[in-house]
Amino acid sequence: MDRFERQHILPGFGKAAQEKLLQAKVLVIGAGGLGCPALLYLAAAGVGKIGIIDGDLVSMSNLNRQVLFGEGDLGLNKAETSAHFLKSKYSDIKIKCIPEFISTDNIRAILSQFDLVIDGSDNFPTRYLVNDACVLMDKPLVFGAVYQNEGQVAILNGKGQGSINYRDIFPDPPTAYEIPNCYETGVLGVLPGIIGTLQAAEAIKFITGYGDTLVGKMLFYNLLSHQSYTMELSKNPDSKKGIPSSMEALEATDYAVVCGDGDSIDWEEAFTLLGKSKNGTLIDVREADEIPKLKGYQYQSVPLDLLDEKHQEWINSELILLFCQSGVRSLKAVKMLEKYFPGKKIHSISGGIEAPDSPIYK
């Protein structure tokens, strides 16, 4: 029996829709809480080519929701690990593994290989970068997001140029330290599982023309009550202002700065400042179990929620540099410490431990 037999006999789907899936090329950005379930069901459904891009490494705190990984995968790259898992299950589809972060340097070359994009990212610079590139390159984008007990799903840019995109909903990016992430607010693992599965479902429906899709609409879901509702989205005249005029302009845009990452410096500048400082302090604001660790350098490990309690320890430091996994929490740490030390040199390290120029890659 064909492994797609149950899809072939489904009224309104059939072999014609299955053939469309086989010909489809879908890119999943981020193999995390949203990306893992989306990848699993895209592969199970028979999408012919699946791209996975993620430069992050598996950590213990990922395991409650990132269901493609287990304890034996700690410290391994997420894209490579998830690609290996899917290849071991299904030999009839192609998996393209890209073990790096999406950026202005690589996004054009990567998106050009795929028909549809699923955004499983967890930070605003990436979300706006991916949206803008999809608009400029005319790629449909399946959006998903979670916050505490709520999730959202939508298909953006689903009708080509001029259709609804992420900036129609949120024209101006919030600063990175204004919006908490799951490290700070927590998340029950099944919620991103539900939302990621819905993203896969919408991608499959969009590709095959099966049923009504969330093109130009957003689905809101509440885990605690199981209540959900769908809202029609409309064009926002201000949305065009933030989108670069061309891919060349996009590639010249610093999305970290656009999204309020102005208090950040890169790793090279950080170590230059530390080398010149007589009393500089480097602080890791991640939780104790997060990996990879920064080896070969002196630093303190103080989780973000303990900074207020510990701030007196750095009263004599002329320079304070902070880092986390991706640069989001360290930006919040800058704002927290600036309240106590106005005028002191305090910076977040852009991109955190997983930045492309991070010492862990050298």
N, C-alpha and C positions, 0 to 999 in steps of 0.2 A: 504493500500500500504506500502511496506517495505521502510524504510527511505533511503535505498541504491539503490532504483529502477533505478535512473538515471545513476548510475555507472554500474548496472547489464546489462543495454541495450547498454552500450557504446561499439562499435565494438573494439575487441582486448583486452577488459578488462573483463567484465562479472563476473559471480558468482565465478569462480575459483580464480580470482585475489582478489575478495572480501574476500574469505575464507583465503587467504594468509595474508591479512591485519588483519583479526580477530585473527589469530595465532601470529601476530607479537608483539614484546615487544620493545618499543622505549623509550629511556631516553633523556629528554631535559634538558640540563644544563643551568640554568639561565632563569627565567621567566621575562625577560626584553623586550627591544624593538624588538629583534629577536625572543625570546622564545614565547612571547604572540601570535603573529599571527601563528607561527608554531604549537603551542599547539591547537589553535582553529581549524585549518584545519586538523590536525591529528585526533582529536577527532571526527570532523564532518565526516571524511572519514571512520571511523570505525576501527582504529587501536585498537587491543584488549586490550593491556596493555600499558599505558603511565606513565612514571616516570617523576616527576618534582622535581628538586633539586635547591633550592635557599634559602640562609639565610638572604637575604636583606629584608628591609621593604619598603612599598610603600611611596613615597614622592610626593609632589605636582609637582615637575619638571618632574616626570615620565609620567604624564598623557597625554602629547601630542603624545606619541608613544606606551605606554604600555596599549593596548586597552582592556585588561581583567579587568582593575581597574578603579575606579571612586573616587570621592571626599570622599565618605563614607568609603573607604578602607585605608585612610591615616594612617600610623603607623602600619598597619597589615603586617604579613609576606607574601611575594609574592607567595611562593610555596603553602601555605595553602589557600590563597585567590583564586588563579587561580584553584586549585584543587576543591574547593567548587563550583566555577562558572561552571566548566565543568561537575561536577557530577549532578548539577541541570539541565543541558541541556540534558545529555545523560546517560541513565541508563544501556545501553547494553555494556559498556566498563569498564575496571578497571583503576582506577587512583591511583598511588602510590605517596604519598606526602612525600618529604624529606625536612623539613624546616631547612636546614643547608647548609653550603658552601662545595663544593667538595674540598677534600684535600688528601694529601698522606695517611692520617689515614683511610679514608673511601672509597677511590676510587675503591679498588679491590672488596670489598664486594658489592658495588653498581653496578658497571659495569657488574659483573657476573650475574646479574638478567635480563640483557637486551641483545637484538640481535644487536641493532643499536643505535648510539649516535648522537644527534644533539647538536652542540656546539653553544650556544647563549651567551657565556661569553663575557666580555668587558675588560679583562686585560690579559697581556701576561703570568704571572705565571700560571694562570688557563689554558690558551690555550695550552701552552707547556706541562703541566702536563697531560691534557686530551689526547693530541696527543700521548704522549709517552705511556700512559697506554693502549690506543686503539691499538697501534702497538704491544705491548707485549701481550695483551690479545686477539688479532686478532678480533677486533671489527671495522666494517665500521663506518666512522665518516663523518657526513655532516657538513662541515665548512661554516660559513657565517661571514661577517664583513662589516661594513660601516665606511666611513670617509667623513664628510661633504656631498657632493652630489653624492658620488660614493659608490658602493657596490660590493662585490664579493661572489661567491658561488662555492663550489667544493665538490666532494665526495672523501675523502681520505681513504687510506687503504681499498679500495673497492674490491680489488682482493686478499686480505689476505696478509700473510707474504711476504715481498719483494716488495709490491706495493707502490705507491706514498704516502708519508705522509707530514705533515706540514713542517717538517725540510728539506725536499727536496727543498722547496720553500724558507724557511727562516731558514738556519742551526743554526744561532746564534741569540739568543733573543736580541732585543734592550733593552736598559735600560728603566725603567718605566718612567723616566722624559724626554726621547727623543721623545716619541710619545704622541701627544695630544689626549684627549678623548672628548666625546660630551659635557662635562661640559664646555670645553674651546672653542671648535670650533663650537658648535651648530649642530643641525640636524633637518631637517624637518621630522615630525613624519611618513609620508607615506613611506620614504625610508627604514627604518628597517622593515616596514610592508611588502613592496615588497620583500625584501631579505629574511625575515623570512618565507613568503609564498612560495618563491622559494625553501627554504630548506625543507619545508614540502612536496612540490611537488617532489623533488628529492628523499626524503625518501620513499614516496609512490611508485614512479617508480622503485626504487631499490628493494624494498620488493616484488613487484608484477611482475617485469620483463617487465613492460609496457613502450615501447618507448626507446629512447636513453637517457642514463644518463650521468652525469658529472663525471664519474669515471675516474680519471687521467686527468681531464680537469678542468679549472677554467673559470667561466663566469664573465665578468666584465660588470657592468651596470651603466649608467650615468643618473641620474634623470632629469637633466636640458635639455638634448637633446634627451633622450630616446634611445640613441645609446647603443648598446651592442655588445660584441664580445667574442668569446671563444678561449682560448689558451690551447694547449696541454702542459701537464707538463711532465717533465722527471726526472729520478733519479739523485740525487746529491751524489757523493761519500763521501762527508763530512757529510751527514745527520746522518750516524750511530754513529758518534763520540759523539753526544750530548744525545743520547737515552741510558738510563741505561740498563745494561745487563740483568736485571731480575726485577720482581716486588718487590723483597726484596730490590734491589738497588734503585729502584724508591722510595720506602717508606722511605728510608734513605736520600733522596735528599731534600734539601731545595730549592724549586723552586723560592722563593722570592729572595734568594741570586743569584741563577743562572741567574735570569732576572734583575740583577742590583739593587737589593733592599738593597745594602750593607750599606746604611746610616740609616737603620731602626733599631729600637728596639721594643720590645713588650710592652704591657701596664704595666705589672708588673715592668719591668725595668724602664719604664718611671716614674711611681709613686715613685719608690725607689730613682731615681735621683732627682726628685722634692723635696722629703722629706729631702734629704741631702743638697740641694742647698739653699743658703741664698737669692738668687735673680734669681729664675727660672721662666720662662714664658711658659705657655701652650696656644697654638693658634689653633683654628678651622679655616681652610682655605676654608671651604665649603661656598656655597651661603646661604643667610639668611633663605631661605625657606626649606632647606634640613633637614630632620629628619631621625632618632631620635636625640634629643638633649642630650648632656652629662649633667646629673643632679647630684648635690651634690659635684661638684668640681669647683674651680675657674679657669676660662680660658677667653681668649679674642676671639672674633669672627671677623676675618678679611679675606674676600674673597681673593682668590689667586691673582686676577688682581689688588688688592689694596696694595699688599705687598711692591712693590717698593716705593709707595707713603708714606707708613706708617713705613718704616723700622727704621727710627730714634727713634721711640718710644722704641726700644729694645736695644739701644746702651749700656745701663748699665746692661742688663741682662747677667749673666754669663752662663746661660743655656737657650736654646730655643727648645721647643718640639712642633712639628706640627702634626696635624691629619686632616683627611678628611673622606670621606665615605669608601674608600677601600684602601687607602695608595698610590694612584698614584699621586694625586695633591700635597700631602704633601711632596713627594720626590722631585717634581719640586720646591716646596717652599724652601726646604733645599738648592738646588743649587742657587736659587735666593738670599737667605740671606747670603750664604757663600761668595758671591762677595763683600758684604759690611762688613762682619765680619770674615775675615780669622783668623783661630785659635780658634774661639769661639766654644763652644760645641753646635751643632745644629743637631737635629735628627728628622726623621720622625717616626711615630708610625705605625708599620707594620700592614697591614690589615685594618687600620682606625677604624671608629666607629663600623663597622660590623665584625671586627675580632672576632674569637671564644672566645678570652680572654677579650673582651671589657667589661668595667664596666656596659654597658647597660644590659648585660645578668646575672648580679650578684644581 
